[in-house]
Amino acid sequence: MRIQVSRSGGFAGITRRQEVDTEGRADAAEWASLAEEVLGSAAEAPPSGVPDGFRYAITVDDRTVYCADPDLTGAQRTLVSRVLKEGA
């Protein structure tokens, strides 16, 4: 499974992208479970968010969903944080 996160907005307006490929990872099942939860809880269209807040596009394989601060669910926040931290 390939998970990609694109974060845009914020005070500086800088876009950051990272990607994680879970194939062959020992924790692949954990990533898959988290990704499925996020796909079920995020919007199909970009939300408006708040001024200077971050907006996220999360792509899991070939499906993209969107979310924005401050309305992230716990799963969305966890997935975004992990991909931005561990991704390449």
Rosetta blueprint (number, residue, H / E / L):
1 M L
2 R E
3 I E
4 Q E
5 V E
6 S E
7 R E
8 S E
9 G E
10 G L
11 F L
12 A L
13 G L
14 I L
15 T L
16 R E
17 R E
18 Q E
19 E E
20 V E
21 D E
22 T L
23 E L
24 G L
25 R L
26 A L
27 D L
28 A H
29 A H
30 E H
31 W H
32 A H
33 S H
34 L H
35 A H
36 E H
37 E H
38 V H
39 L H
40 G H
41 S H
42 A L
43 A E
44 E L
45 A L
46 P L
47 P L
48 S L
49 G L
50 V L
51 P L
52 D L
53 G L
54 F E
55 R E
56 Y E
57 A E
58 I E
59 T E
60 V E
61 D L
62 D L
63 R E
64 T E
65 V E
66 Y E
67 C E
68 A E
69 D L
70 P L
71 D L
72 L L
73 T L
74 G H
75 A H
76 Q H
77 R H
78 T H
79 L H
80 V H
81 S H
82 R H
83 V H
84 L H
85 K H
86 E H
87 G L
88 A L
